[in-house]
Amino acid sequence: MMKVSSHGIALIMNFEGLRTTAYKPLKKESGWTIGYGHHGPDVKQDMV
């Protein structure tokens, strides 16, 4: 299992940015993204 340092987490959070409403980074994508770049089957349209 890979572990990410606190500096790595801060870098990812800075790069991704926080979005509290589900969105599609690209319109043609089938899945949704929320938070700091979290995506998967548990993320749904209009999720907050």
N, C-alpha and C positions, 0 to 999 in steps of 0.2 A: 504494500500500500504506500502510495506517495504522500508525503506530508509537506504542506506549504507553510513557510515561516510567516510570522506576523508582518514582515516587510513585504512578502509576496502577496499576502491578502490585501494590504493597503494599496499596492500597485494595481492589482486587479480591480479593486473597488474604484480607484481613481480613473482607470481606463474605461471601465464599463459604465460608470455613472449609475445613480439610483433612479429607477423608474417604477413608481408604485402602482401603475395601471398597466395591465397586459397590453403588449404591442407587438407588431410584426416588424422586425428590422428591415425586411424586404417584402414588398407586397406579395410576391410570388411564393413566399415560404408558406408551408402548411401549418407549422406550429407557432405558438405564441411565446413571448419572453416577458419576464417580470423581475423586479428587484435588481440585483447586481448581475444581470445576464443569466438568470435561472430560466431554463426552458425544459419542457418535457410534457408528458401526457397529463400531468396534474395542473398545468397552466391553461386556463380557458379564456376565451374572449370576454371582455368587460370585467375580468377579475381585478380586484383592488387589494 
